[in-house]
Amino acid sequence: MEKSELKKVAERIEDAMREVGVLLIAFTPLDVALNRHQEGDLSFLLLFFGLGTALFTSALLLEAIRGKEPLSSFRYLLIFLVFGVILVIAALAT
């Protein structure tokens, strides 16, 4: 694989991670509200919301590291990623 092909693959993976993260963040609370899960509502919400947050933030961090985006907001992205990981851990603990 050439470097340009590898970059294209990396960009596609980042785009997919970002899109899946946004979908999880957007639709997990809606699913919990509409389906009225009986047991494990909070853990379900935290797990998928945290996964979405972690995927979205990871994709943005990868873009920033590759130089596509400026690193000025790197600190906030890292905080957002840690928040997503904490949500996943909290969901698995319940």
C-alpha positions as CSV (number, residue, x, y, z in Angstrom):
1,M,0.0,0.0,0.0
2,E,1.2,3.5,-0.8
3,K,1.2,6.3,1.7
4,S,-1.7,8.1,0.0
5,E,-3.8,4.9,0.0
6,L,-2.9,4.4,3.7
7,K,-4.0,7.9,4.5
8,K,-7.3,7.4,2.7
9,V,-7.9,4.2,4.8
10,A,-7.0,6.1,8.0
11,E,-9.4,8.9,7.1
12,R,-12.2,6.5,6.4
13,I,-11.7,4.8,9.7
14,E,-11.7,8.1,11.5
15,D,-14.9,9.2,9.7
16,A,-16.6,5.9,10.5
17,M,-15.6,6.2,14.2
18,R,-16.9,9.8,14.3
19,E,-20.2,8.9,12.7
20,V,-20.9,5.9,14.8
21,G,-20.0,7.9,17.9
22,V,-22.4,10.7,16.9
23,L,-25.2,8.1,16.3
24,L,-24.7,6.5,19.6
25,I,-24.7,9.8,21.4
26,A,-27.8,11.0,19.6
27,F,-30.0,7.9,19.7
28,T,-29.1,6.1,23.0
29,P,-31.1,8.5,25.2
30,L,-34.0,8.4,22.7
31,D,-34.0,4.6,22.8
32,V,-34.1,4.5,26.5
33,A,-36.9,7.1,26.6
34,L,-39.1,5.4,24.0
35,N,-38.6,1.7,24.9
36,R,-38.8,2.2,28.7
37,H,-36.3,-0.6,29.6
38,Q,-37.2,-2.1,32.9
39,E,-33.9,-3.3,34.3
40,G,-30.6,-1.7,33.7
41,D,-31.8,1.6,32.2
42,L,-28.9,3.6,33.7
43,S,-26.2,1.0,32.8
44,F,-27.6,0.8,29.2
45,L,-27.6,4.5,28.8
46,L,-24.2,5.0,30.3
47,L,-22.6,2.2,28.3
48,F,-23.7,3.2,24.9
49,F,-23.4,7.0,25.5
50,G,-19.9,6.4,26.9
51,L,-19.0,4.3,23.9
52,G,-20.3,7.0,21.6
53,T,-18.4,9.7,23.4
54,A,-15.2,7.6,23.4
55,L,-15.5,6.8,19.7
56,F,-16.3,10.4,18.7
57,T,-13.5,11.8,20.8
58,S,-10.9,9.2,19.6
59,A,-11.7,10.1,16.0
60,L,-11.2,13.8,16.7
61,L,-7.9,13.1,18.6
62,L,-6.6,10.9,15.7
63,E,-7.4,13.7,13.3
64,A,-5.7,16.3,15.5
65,I,-2.6,14.1,15.9
66,R,-2.3,13.5,12.2
67,G,-2.3,17.3,11.7
68,K,-5.6,17.6,10.0
69,E,-7.1,19.7,12.8
70,P,-5.3,22.2,15.1
71,L,-4.2,20.9,18.5
72,S,-5.5,23.9,20.4
73,S,-8.5,22.0,21.7
74,F,-6.5,18.8,22.4
75,R,-6.9,19.3,26.2
76,Y,-10.7,19.5,25.9
77,L,-10.9,16.5,23.6
78,L,-8.9,14.5,26.1
79,I,-11.2,15.5,28.9
80,F,-14.2,14.5,26.8
81,L,-12.6,11.1,26.1
82,V,-11.9,10.5,29.7
83,F,-15.5,11.3,30.5
84,G,-16.7,8.7,27.9
85,V,-14.4,6.1,29.4
86,I,-15.7,6.8,32.9
87,L,-19.3,6.4,31.7
88,V,-18.5,3.0,30.2
89,I,-16.8,1.9,33.4
90,A,-19.7,3.1,35.5
91,A,-22.1,1.2,33.3
92,L,-20.1,-2.0,33.5
93,A,-19.9,-1.6,37.3
94,T,-23.7,-1.4,37.7
